Structure formats: structure tokens, C-alpha cells
Amino acid sequence: MPQHFTVAHLIAQLQNLDPNLQVRLAVNPDFSFAHYVGADVIVHNGTAYIGEDGQEGYLPAAVRDELAWP
């Protein structure tokens, strides 16, 4: 994954998925949890920020493995 991920990259990754799928953030490979994605997107100094809206629980092991996290 490029370090300078853009809105175009994100759209390309999501455009062919079922639009009814829920979205979670996989956070922190050392203490892997799934987090809810916040509804607000803030643009500041050329960067779009998507807020996190709380922790759902542990990230499923299969997802952690696919991300190649320990």
C-alpha cells in the first residue's frame, strides 16, 4: 500500500464492492482491533481525514493474517 494513499486509490479499492457492506478500520498490528469509521470527512491542507468512531472489538484472525500482521 502506498504511504501517500489518495482518494482515487480508496475509490478504486471500494468501487466494485457490494455497497451494503459494513466498513471497519483495522488498527494497530501489535494490538489489533476493528474500529468503526466516523461519518465526517475533514479536508485540511490538502489531506482528507476520516475520523474513527469507536472500537468494535478484536480484529478477526483471518483479517489479521491477510494483512500479514503478527
N, C-alpha and C positions, 0 to 999 in steps of 0.2 A: 504494500500500500504506500503510495507516495506521501511524504511528510506534508506536502503542500496540496492536500486534497481540496478540490473545488466543488462548487455547487453542481457544475456539469458532471463531475465524477460521481457525485452522490445520485443525481438524477439517472445517470446511465446504469448504476448498480441497482436501482429500485424500479425502473420503468417497466420491466417485464414481470414483476411480481404481482401476485394477487393483491389488489388494492385494499382488501379487507383484512390482510394480515396485521397482527399487532406488531409494534416496533418496540424493542428494548435496546438499551446500551449495555454492551459488555465492558465492564470497568475493572481495571487493576488485575493483571495476571497473577500477582502474588496473593491476592485475597479476592478471588473472582466472584463478583456479584452481578446480577442483572438489575438495571435501573430503568425507570420509566423516562420517556422522553417528554420534556416540557413542551407546552403548546406555543410558547413565544420564541421567535427568532429575532435577534437583535443584530443589526449591522452597525459596525463601528470600525472606522479606519480601514475600510476595505476587507473586513472579515465578517462572516456571518456566524453568530454564536447561537447555538441551540442549547437551551437550558435543560438540566436534569431535574426530574420531578419526584424524587424519592426512590428508595430501594425496594425492589420486588422480592428478592431472595437470592439464594446461591445460583450462580450460572450453571446450567446443566452440563454435566461432564462431557457429553458428546460435543457440545458447542465449544467448550474449553479445549478439547482435543483438536477440533477443526481449526481453531485459532492457533494451535501449536503452543499453548500456554502450559507451563508446568503444573 
